[in-house]
Amino acid sequence: MWETITSSPLIDILDILIVAALLYRLIVFIKDTRVIQMFLGLVLLLVLGTVASWVKMI
């Protein structure tokens, strides 16, 4: 019975709609805040930390 439910196209459509709604909310949240700047700063820190560890600075 579980295989019938999980293989249903209705479940697939529902899954796609949920993921699309979550992605939409995330994009709206990022657009209206400074999340992009904070994310880029975090990525820069991670990259610099990785490079520093490669060249044995830390």
HTML snippet that shows the backbone in 3Dmol.js (N, CA, C, O; Angstrom):
<script src="https://3Dmol.org/build/3Dmol-min.js"></script>
<div id="view" style="width:600px;height:400px;position:relative"></div>
<script>
const pdb = `
ATOM      1  N   MET A   1       0.819  -1.195   0.000  1.00  0.00           N
ATOM      2  CA  MET A   1       0.000   0.000   0.000  1.00  0.00           C
ATOM      3  C   MET A   1       0.863   1.259   0.000  1.00  0.00           C
ATOM      4  O   MET A   1       0.551   2.223  -0.699  1.00  0.00           O
ATOM      5  N   TRP A   2       1.958   1.257   0.786  1.00  0.00           N
ATOM      6  CA  TRP A   2       2.827   2.433   0.850  1.00  0.00           C
ATOM      7  C   TRP A   2       3.438   2.732  -0.513  1.00  0.00           C
ATOM      8  O   TRP A   2       3.597   3.896  -0.881  1.00  0.00           O
ATOM      9  N   GLU A   3       3.787   1.675  -1.273  1.00  0.00           N
ATOM     10  CA  GLU A   3       4.355   1.876  -2.605  1.00  0.00           C
ATOM     11  C   GLU A   3       3.352   2.540  -3.538  1.00  0.00           C
ATOM     12  O   GLU A   3       3.732   3.344  -4.389  1.00  0.00           O
ATOM     13  N   THR A   4       2.090   2.212  -3.387  1.00  0.00           N
ATOM     14  CA  THR A   4       1.054   2.834  -4.208  1.00  0.00           C
ATOM     15  C   THR A   4       0.953   4.321  -3.911  1.00  0.00           C
ATOM     16  O   THR A   4       0.787   5.133  -4.822  1.00  0.00           O
ATOM     17  N   ILE A   5       1.051   4.672  -2.646  1.00  0.00           N
ATOM     18  CA  ILE A   5       0.959   6.081  -2.258  1.00  0.00           C
ATOM     19  C   ILE A   5       2.191   6.847  -2.716  1.00  0.00           C
ATOM     20  O   ILE A   5       2.074   7.945  -3.261  1.00  0.00           O
ATOM     21  N   THR A   6       3.375   6.275  -2.500  1.00  0.00           N
ATOM     22  CA  THR A   6       4.604   6.993  -2.833  1.00  0.00           C
ATOM     23  C   THR A   6       4.877   7.043  -4.326  1.00  0.00           C
ATOM     24  O   THR A   6       5.626   7.909  -4.777  1.00  0.00           O
ATOM     25  N   SER A   7       4.299   6.145  -5.101  1.00  0.00           N
ATOM     26  CA  SER A   7       4.519   6.180  -6.546  1.00  0.00           C
ATOM     27  C   SER A   7       3.445   6.992  -7.265  1.00  0.00           C
ATOM     28  O   SER A   7       3.442   7.068  -8.494  1.00  0.00           O
ATOM     29  N   SER A   8       2.560   7.582  -6.526  1.00  0.00           N
ATOM     30  CA  SER A   8       1.459   8.348  -7.103  1.00  0.00           C
ATOM     31  C   SER A   8       1.958   9.662  -7.698  1.00  0.00           C
ATOM     32  O   SER A   8       2.768  10.349  -7.075  1.00  0.00           O
ATOM     33  N   PRO A   9       1.491  10.020  -8.884  1.00  0.00           N
ATOM     34  CA  PRO A   9       1.870  11.308  -9.464  1.00  0.00           C
ATOM     35  C   PRO A   9       1.392  12.479  -8.610  1.00  0.00           C
ATOM     36  O   PRO A   9       1.981  13.560  -8.652  1.00  0.00           O
ATOM     37  N   LEU A  10       0.336  12.271  -7.843  1.00  0.00           N
ATOM     38  CA  LEU A  10      -0.164  13.330  -6.971  1.00  0.00           C
ATOM     39  C   LEU A  10       0.872  13.696  -5.913  1.00  0.00           C
ATOM     40  O   LEU A  10       1.052  14.873  -5.601  1.00  0.00           O
ATOM     41  N   ILE A  11       1.552  12.697  -5.363  1.00  0.00           N
ATOM     42  CA  ILE A  11       2.605  12.950  -4.378  1.00  0.00           C
ATOM     43  C   ILE A  11       3.747  13.724  -5.029  1.00  0.00           C
ATOM     44  O   ILE A  11       4.303  14.635  -4.417  1.00  0.00           O
ATOM     45  N   ASP A  12       4.101  13.372  -6.265  1.00  0.00           N
ATOM     46  CA  ASP A  12       5.165  14.079  -6.973  1.00  0.00           C
ATOM     47  C   ASP A  12       4.799  15.541  -7.194  1.00  0.00           C
ATOM     48  O   ASP A  12       5.625  16.432  -6.996  1.00  0.00           O
ATOM     49  N   ILE A  13       3.577  15.779  -7.598  1.00  0.00           N
ATOM     50  CA  ILE A  13       3.120  17.152  -7.833  1.00  0.00           C
ATOM     51  C   ILE A  13       3.120  17.937  -6.533  1.00  0.00           C
ATOM     52  O   ILE A  13       3.540  19.093  -6.503  1.00  0.00           O
ATOM     53  N   LEU A  14       2.655  17.317  -5.463  1.00  0.00           N
ATOM     54  CA  LEU A  14       2.644  17.974  -4.159  1.00  0.00           C
ATOM     55  C   LEU A  14       4.063  18.292  -3.701  1.00  0.00           C
ATOM     56  O   LEU A  14       4.315  19.370  -3.163  1.00  0.00           O
ATOM     57  N   ASP A  15       4.976  17.371  -3.907  1.00  0.00           N
ATOM     58  CA  ASP A  15       6.375  17.583  -3.544  1.00  0.00           C
ATOM     59  C   ASP A  15       6.963  18.762  -4.315  1.00  0.00           C
ATOM     60  O   ASP A  15       7.645  19.603  -3.730  1.00  0.00           O
ATOM     61  N   ILE A  16       6.709  18.828  -5.600  1.00  0.00           N
ATOM     62  CA  ILE A  16       7.213  19.923  -6.431  1.00  0.00           C
ATOM     63  C   ILE A  16       6.629  21.255  -5.974  1.00  0.00           C
ATOM     64  O   ILE A  16       7.345  22.254  -5.912  1.00  0.00           O
ATOM     65  N   LEU A  17       5.341  21.280  -5.654  1.00  0.00           N
ATOM     66  CA  LEU A  17       4.708  22.517  -5.191  1.00  0.00           C
ATOM     67  C   LEU A  17       5.286  22.987  -3.858  1.00  0.00           C
ATOM     68  O   LEU A  17       5.493  24.184  -3.660  1.00  0.00           O
ATOM     69  N   ILE A  18       5.544  22.064  -2.956  1.00  0.00           N
ATOM     70  CA  ILE A  18       6.126  22.439  -1.659  1.00  0.00           C
ATOM     71  C   ILE A  18       7.527  22.999  -1.844  1.00  0.00           C
ATOM     72  O   ILE A  18       7.862  24.029  -1.260  1.00  0.00           O
ATOM     73  N   VAL A  19       8.343  22.339  -2.643  1.00  0.00           N
ATOM     74  CA  VAL A  19       9.707  22.821  -2.881  1.00  0.00           C
ATOM     75  C   VAL A  19       9.681  24.173  -3.584  1.00  0.00           C
ATOM     76  O   VAL A  19      10.468  25.056  -3.243  1.00  0.00           O
ATOM     77  N   ALA A  20       8.799  24.349  -4.549  1.00  0.00           N
ATOM     78  CA  ALA A  20       8.694  25.629  -5.256  1.00  0.00           C
ATOM     79  C   ALA A  20       8.279  26.743  -4.305  1.00  0.00           C
ATOM     80  O   ALA A  20       8.812  27.850  -4.380  1.00  0.00           O
ATOM     81  N   ALA A  21       7.337  26.464  -3.415  1.00  0.00           N
ATOM     82  CA  ALA A  21       6.894  27.476  -2.451  1.00  0.00           C
ATOM     83  C   ALA A  21       8.019  27.847  -1.492  1.00  0.00           C
ATOM     84  O   ALA A  21       8.202  29.022  -1.173  1.00  0.00           O
ATOM     85  N   LEU A  22       8.767  26.856  -1.035  1.00  0.00           N
ATOM     86  CA  LEU A  22       9.887  27.141  -0.131  1.00  0.00           C
ATOM     87  C   LEU A  22      10.974  27.951  -0.831  1.00  0.00           C
ATOM     88  O   LEU A  22      11.526  28.885  -0.249  1.00  0.00           O
ATOM     89  N   LEU A  23      11.283  27.599  -2.071  1.00  0.00           N
ATOM     90  CA  LEU A  23      12.284  28.361  -2.822  1.00  0.00           C
ATOM     91  C   LEU A  23      11.821  29.790  -3.067  1.00  0.00           C
ATOM     92  O   LEU A  23      12.620  30.723  -2.986  1.00  0.00           O
ATOM     93  N   TYR A  24      10.543  29.968  -3.364  1.00  0.00           N
ATOM     94  CA  TYR A  24      10.002  31.307  -3.571  1.00  0.00           C
ATOM     95  C   TYR A  24      10.147  32.142  -2.302  1.00  0.00           C
ATOM     96  O   TYR A  24      10.583  33.291  -2.361  1.00  0.00           O
ATOM     97  N   ARG A  25       9.782  31.565  -1.152  1.00  0.00           N
ATOM     98  CA  ARG A  25       9.891  32.300   0.115  1.00  0.00           C
ATOM     99  C   ARG A  25      11.346  32.640   0.417  1.00  0.00           C
ATOM    100  O   ARG A  25      11.633  33.723   0.927  1.00  0.00           O
ATOM    101  N   LEU A  26      12.269  31.726   0.108  1.00  0.00           N
ATOM    102  CA  LEU A  26      13.689  31.979   0.331  1.00  0.00           C
ATOM    103  C   LEU A  26      14.177  33.117  -0.553  1.00  0.00           C
ATOM    104  O   LEU A  26      14.919  33.983  -0.089  1.00  0.00           O
ATOM    105  N   ILE A  27      13.773  33.128  -1.813  1.00  0.00           N
ATOM    106  CA  ILE A  27      14.187  34.190  -2.732  1.00  0.00           C
ATOM    107  C   ILE A  27      13.626  35.530  -2.290  1.00  0.00           C
ATOM    108  O   ILE A  27      14.338  36.534  -2.335  1.00  0.00           O
ATOM    109  N   VAL A  28      12.377  35.573  -1.868  1.00  0.00           N
ATOM    110  CA  VAL A  28      11.777  36.819  -1.380  1.00  0.00           C
ATOM    111  C   VAL A  28      12.503  37.295  -0.129  1.00  0.00           C
ATOM    112  O   VAL A  28      12.756  38.491   0.021  1.00  0.00           O
ATOM    113  N   PHE A  29      12.840  36.375   0.770  1.00  0.00           N
ATOM    114  CA  PHE A  29      13.560  36.734   1.993  1.00  0.00           C
ATOM    115  C   PHE A  29      14.932  37.310   1.661  1.00  0.00           C
ATOM    116  O   PHE A  29      15.338  38.321   2.234  1.00  0.00           O
ATOM    117  N   ILE A  30      15.644  36.670   0.739  1.00  0.00           N
ATOM    118  CA  ILE A  30      16.977  37.141   0.361  1.00  0.00           C
ATOM    119  C   ILE A  30      16.892  38.499  -0.322  1.00  0.00           C
ATOM    120  O   ILE A  30      17.740  39.363  -0.095  1.00  0.00           O
ATOM    121  N   LYS A  31      15.884  38.691  -1.150  1.00  0.00           N
ATOM    122  CA  LYS A  31      15.742  39.944  -1.890  1.00  0.00           C
ATOM    123  C   LYS A  31      15.488  41.120  -0.952  1.00  0.00           C
ATOM    124  O   LYS A  31      15.989  42.219  -1.191  1.00  0.00           O
ATOM    125  N   ASP A  32      14.725  40.904   0.102  1.00  0.00           N
ATOM    126  CA  ASP A  32      14.325  41.992   0.985  1.00  0.00           C
ATOM    127  C   ASP A  32      15.291  42.247   2.137  1.00  0.00           C
ATOM    128  O   ASP A  32      15.041  43.139   2.947  1.00  0.00           O
ATOM    129  N   THR A  33      16.375  41.503   2.237  1.00  0.00           N
ATOM    130  CA  THR A  33      17.307  41.686   3.350  1.00  0.00           C
ATOM    131  C   THR A  33      18.733  41.761   2.834  1.00  0.00           C
ATOM    132  O   THR A  33      18.983  41.788   1.629  1.00  0.00           O
ATOM    133  N   ARG A  34      19.648  41.792   3.770  1.00  0.00           N
ATOM    134  CA  ARG A  34      21.067  41.817   3.411  1.00  0.00           C
ATOM    135  C   ARG A  34      21.686  40.429   3.478  1.00  0.00           C
ATOM    136  O   ARG A  34      22.887  40.290   3.712  1.00  0.00           O
ATOM    137  N   VAL A  35      20.890  39.432   3.278  1.00  0.00           N
ATOM    138  CA  VAL A  35      21.364  38.060   3.382  1.00  0.00           C
ATOM    139  C   VAL A  35      22.449  37.779   2.348  1.00  0.00           C
ATOM    140  O   VAL A  35      23.400  37.052   2.636  1.00  0.00           O
ATOM    141  N   ILE A  36      22.322  38.339   1.164  1.00  0.00           N
ATOM    142  CA  ILE A  36      23.315  38.092   0.112  1.00  0.00           C
ATOM    143  C   ILE A  36      24.676  38.604   0.546  1.00  0.00           C
ATOM    144  O   ILE A  36      25.679  37.913   0.370  1.00  0.00           O
ATOM    145  N   GLN A  37      24.727  39.805   1.110  1.00  0.00           N
ATOM    146  CA  GLN A  37      25.994  40.360   1.573  1.00  0.00           C
ATOM    147  C   GLN A  37      26.589  39.503   2.687  1.00  0.00           C
ATOM    148  O   GLN A  37      27.794  39.249   2.696  1.00  0.00           O
ATOM    149  N   MET A  38      25.765  39.063   3.614  1.00  0.00           N
ATOM    150  CA  MET A  38      26.260  38.217   4.703  1.00  0.00           C
ATOM    151  C   MET A  38      26.736  36.870   4.164  1.00  0.00           C
ATOM    152  O   MET A  38      27.759  36.352   4.612  1.00  0.00           O
ATOM    153  N   PHE A  39      26.010  36.304   3.216  1.00  0.00           N
ATOM    154  CA  PHE A  39      26.400  35.027   2.633  1.00  0.00           C
ATOM    155  C   PHE A  39      27.733  35.150   1.898  1.00  0.00           C
ATOM    156  O   PHE A  39      28.603  34.291   2.043  1.00  0.00           O
ATOM    157  N   LEU A  40      27.897  36.214   1.109  1.00  0.00           N
ATOM    158  CA  LEU A  40      29.158  36.406   0.393  1.00  0.00           C
ATOM    159  C   LEU A  40      30.313  36.615   1.367  1.00  0.00           C
ATOM    160  O   LEU A  40      31.417  36.125   1.129  1.00  0.00           O
ATOM    161  N   GLY A  41      30.074  37.331   2.453  1.00  0.00           N
ATOM    162  CA  GLY A  41      31.103  37.511   3.472  1.00  0.00           C
ATOM    163  C   GLY A  41      31.494  36.194   4.111  1.00  0.00           C
ATOM    164  O   GLY A  41      32.677  35.943   4.340  1.00  0.00           O
ATOM    165  N   LEU A  42      30.517  35.350   4.402  1.00  0.00           N
ATOM    166  CA  LEU A  42      30.798  34.044   4.984  1.00  0.00           C
ATOM    167  C   LEU A  42      31.579  33.168   4.009  1.00  0.00           C
ATOM    168  O   LEU A  42      32.521  32.483   4.408  1.00  0.00           O
ATOM    169  N   VAL A  43      31.195  33.186   2.744  1.00  0.00           N
ATOM    170  CA  VAL A  43      31.916  32.411   1.731  1.00  0.00           C
ATOM    171  C   VAL A  43      33.351  32.900   1.620  1.00  0.00           C
ATOM    172  O   VAL A  43      34.275  32.094   1.515  1.00  0.00           O
ATOM    173  N   LEU A  44      33.547  34.215   1.641  1.00  0.00           N
ATOM    174  CA  LEU A  44      34.899  34.772   1.567  1.00  0.00           C
ATOM    175  C   LEU A  44      35.736  34.318   2.758  1.00  0.00           C
ATOM    176  O   LEU A  44      36.898  33.949   2.590  1.00  0.00           O
ATOM    177  N   LEU A  45      35.159  34.342   3.961  1.00  0.00           N
ATOM    178  CA  LEU A  45      35.888  33.881   5.144  1.00  0.00           C
ATOM    179  C   LEU A  45      36.246  32.401   5.039  1.00  0.00           C
ATOM    180  O   LEU A  45      37.353  32.005   5.406  1.00  0.00           O
ATOM    181  N   LEU A  46      35.332  31.594   4.548  1.00  0.00           N
ATOM    182  CA  LEU A  46      35.612  30.170   4.388  1.00  0.00           C
ATOM    183  C   LEU A  46      36.716  29.925   3.361  1.00  0.00           C
ATOM    184  O   LEU A  46      37.589  29.082   3.572  1.00  0.00           O
ATOM    185  N   VAL A  47      36.676  30.658   2.257  1.00  0.00           N
ATOM    186  CA  VAL A  47      37.708  30.506   1.225  1.00  0.00           C
ATOM    187  C   VAL A  47      39.063  30.941   1.770  1.00  0.00           C
ATOM    188  O   VAL A  47      40.060  30.244   1.585  1.00  0.00           O
ATOM    189  N   LEU A  48      39.103  32.097   2.445  1.00  0.00           N
ATOM    190  CA  LEU A  48      40.370  32.567   3.008  1.00  0.00           C
ATOM    191  C   LEU A  48      40.899  31.613   4.070  1.00  0.00           C
ATOM    192  O   LEU A  48      42.105  31.378   4.138  1.00  0.00           O
ATOM    193  N   GLY A  49      40.027  31.063   4.893  1.00  0.00           N
ATOM    194  CA  GLY A  49      40.446  30.086   5.895  1.00  0.00           C
ATOM    195  C   GLY A  49      41.006  28.827   5.264  1.00  0.00           C
ATOM    196  O   GLY A  49      41.990  28.270   5.751  1.00  0.00           O
ATOM    197  N   THR A  50      40.389  28.376   4.187  1.00  0.00           N
ATOM    198  CA  THR A  50      40.869  27.185   3.489  1.00  0.00           C
ATOM    199  C   THR A  50      42.229  27.439   2.852  1.00  0.00           C
ATOM    200  O   THR A  50      43.132  26.609   2.954  1.00  0.00           O
ATOM    201  N   VAL A  51      42.372  28.578   2.199  1.00  0.00           N
ATOM    202  CA  VAL A  51      43.655  28.925   1.582  1.00  0.00           C
ATOM    203  C   VAL A  51      44.732  29.055   2.651  1.00  0.00           C
ATOM    204  O   VAL A  51      45.851  28.579   2.460  1.00  0.00           O
ATOM    205  N   ALA A  52      44.410  29.691   3.770  1.00  0.00           N
ATOM    206  CA  ALA A  52      45.384  29.851   4.852  1.00  0.00           C
ATOM    207  C   ALA A  52      45.816  28.499   5.408  1.00  0.00           C
ATOM    208  O   ALA A  52      46.986  28.319   5.747  1.00  0.00           O
ATOM    209  N   SER A  53      44.903  27.559   5.507  1.00  0.00           N
ATOM    210  CA  SER A  53      45.292  26.240   6.012  1.00  0.00           C
ATOM    211  C   SER A  53      46.118  25.473   4.982  1.00  0.00           C
ATOM    212  O   SER A  53      46.991  24.689   5.353  1.00  0.00           O
ATOM    213  N   TRP A  54      45.856  25.686   3.706  1.00  0.00           N
ATOM    214  CA  TRP A  54      46.651  25.024   2.664  1.00  0.00           C
ATOM    215  C   TRP A  54      48.099  25.482   2.686  1.00  0.00           C
ATOM    216  O   TRP A  54      49.009  24.677   2.485  1.00  0.00           O
ATOM    217  N   VAL A  55      48.322  26.779   2.930  1.00  0.00           N
ATOM    218  CA  VAL A  55      49.690  27.308   2.925  1.00  0.00           C
ATOM    219  C   VAL A  55      50.281  27.312   4.330  1.00  0.00           C
ATOM    220  O   VAL A  55      51.300  27.958   4.576  1.00  0.00           O
ATOM    221  N   LYS A  56      49.645  26.594   5.249  1.00  0.00           N
ATOM    222  CA  LYS A  56      50.124  26.393   6.615  1.00  0.00           C
ATOM    223  C   LYS A  56      50.285  27.692   7.389  1.00  0.00           C
ATOM    224  O   LYS A  56      51.237  27.845   8.155  1.00  0.00           O
ATOM    225  N   MET A  57      49.364  28.629   7.196  1.00  0.00           N
ATOM    226  CA  MET A  57      49.393  29.877   7.955  1.00  0.00           C
ATOM    227  C   MET A  57      48.662  29.718   9.286  1.00  0.00           C
ATOM    228  O   MET A  57      48.912  30.468  10.229  1.00  0.00           O
ATOM    229  N   ILE A  58      47.765  28.747   9.359  1.00  0.00           N
ATOM    230  CA  ILE A  58      47.057  28.527  10.629  1.00  0.00           C
ATOM    231  C   ILE A  58      47.216  27.091  11.070  1.00  0.00           C
ATOM    232  O   ILE A  58      46.693  26.705  12.116  1.00  0.00           O
TER     233      ILE A  58
END
`;
const viewer = $3Dmol.createViewer("view");
viewer.addModel(pdb, "pdb");
viewer.setStyle({}, {cartoon: {color: "spectrum"}});
viewer.zoomTo();
viewer.render();
</script>
